[in-house]
Amino acid sequence: MKTIIAEKPSVAREIARVVKATRREAGYLTGNGYNVTWAFGHLVQPALPDGYGIKGFHPDNLPIIPPVFKLIPRQARLFRESERIIVATDAGREGELIFRYLYEYIGCATPFDRL
């Protein structure tokens, strides 16, 4: 399986149409040997309260100020499980950094190519 990462959902949808990845999943499209995802929004996000062991809403738990804020990567599984990543973010500095920041943050070693 190859994973293609675009910068915006609209670009990802067009790429998915071309590679015939038509099945919708949470945050990506898949099919025909490809997963197609996008970087719009946040690929690394702050952990929610349950990430700190706080279950449900209780006023006694507020404010929630952890000693260290945890970051949770969103599509890391796709990168790690792929045989190859195809980077289809914008070719400028920002588009390249969007991909590289996530790739480095999750410690990914999957080989990649730029579209």
C-alpha positions in Angstrom: 0.0 0.0 0.0 1.2 3.5 -0.8 0.1 6.6 1.0 -0.3 9.9 -0.8 -0.5 13.1 1.3 -1.9 16.2 -0.1 -2.2 19.6 1.6 -5.9 20.1 1.2 -8.9 17.8 1.1 -10.0 19.0 -2.4 -6.6 18.1 -3.8 -6.6 14.7 -2.0 -10.1 14.0 -3.5 -8.8 14.7 -7.0 -5.8 12.6 -6.6 -7.9 9.8 -5.1 -10.2 10.0 -8.1 -7.3 9.6 -10.5 -5.7 6.6 -8.6 -9.2 5.2 -8.0 -9.1 5.3 -4.2 -12.8 5.5 -3.7 -13.6 4.1 -0.2 -13.9 6.8 2.5 -12.3 6.2 5.9 -11.8 8.6 8.8 -9.4 11.2 7.4 -8.5 9.5 4.2 -9.6 7.7 1.1 -8.4 4.2 0.2 -8.5 1.7 -2.6 -6.6 0.3 -5.6 -3.4 0.1 -3.5 -3.4 3.7 -2.2 -4.4 5.6 0.9 -4.9 9.3 0.1 -4.9 11.7 3.0 -4.5 15.5 3.5 -2.7 17.9 5.9 -5.5 20.4 6.1 -6.2 21.0 9.8 -3.8 19.5 12.2 -1.9 16.3 11.7 -0.5 16.7 15.2 -3.0 17.8 17.9 -3.0 18.3 21.6 -4.1 15.3 23.6 -7.7 15.4 24.9 -8.4 15.0 28.7 -8.6 11.2 28.4 -5.0 11.2 27.2 -4.1 12.3 30.7 -6.3 9.8 32.4 -9.2 12.1 33.0 -12.5 10.4 32.1 -15.8 12.3 31.5 -16.5 15.9 32.5 -16.4 16.8 36.2 -16.0 20.4 37.4 -13.6 19.2 40.0 -11.1 18.3 37.2 -11.0 21.9 36.0 -8.7 23.5 35.1 -6.8 20.8 33.3 -3.3 22.0 33.1 -0.9 19.0 32.7 2.8 19.4 33.6 3.7 18.5 30.0 1.3 18.8 27.1 1.1 15.7 25.0 0.8 15.8 21.2 -1.0 13.1 19.3 -0.3 12.5 15.6 -3.3 11.8 13.5 -2.5 9.8 10.4 0.8 8.3 11.7 -0.5 4.8 11.2 -0.9 5.3 7.5 2.7 6.5 7.2 4.1 3.6 9.3 2.1 0.9 7.5 2.8 2.0 4.0 5.5 0.6 1.8 6.1 4.1 0.4 4.8 7.7 0.9 4.1 10.1 -2.0 4.3 13.7 -0.9 1.7 15.8 -2.9 1.7 18.8 -0.6 2.4 22.2 -2.3 6.0 22.2 -3.6 7.0 25.4 -1.8 8.7 25.7 1.6 5.5 25.5 3.7 4.1 22.5 1.9 7.3 20.6 2.3 7.5 21.6 6.0 4.0 20.4 6.7 5.0 16.9 5.6 8.5 16.9 7.1 7.4 18.1 10.5 4.9 15.2 10.8 7.4 12.7 9.3 10.1 13.7 11.8 7.8 14.0 14.8 6.5 10.4 14.5 10.0 9.1 13.7 8.9 7.6 10.4 11.4 5.8 8.3 9.1 4.9 5.4 10.8 5.9 2.1 9.0 8.8 0.3 9.0 10.6 -3.1 7.7 14.0 -4.0 4.9 14.1 -6.6 
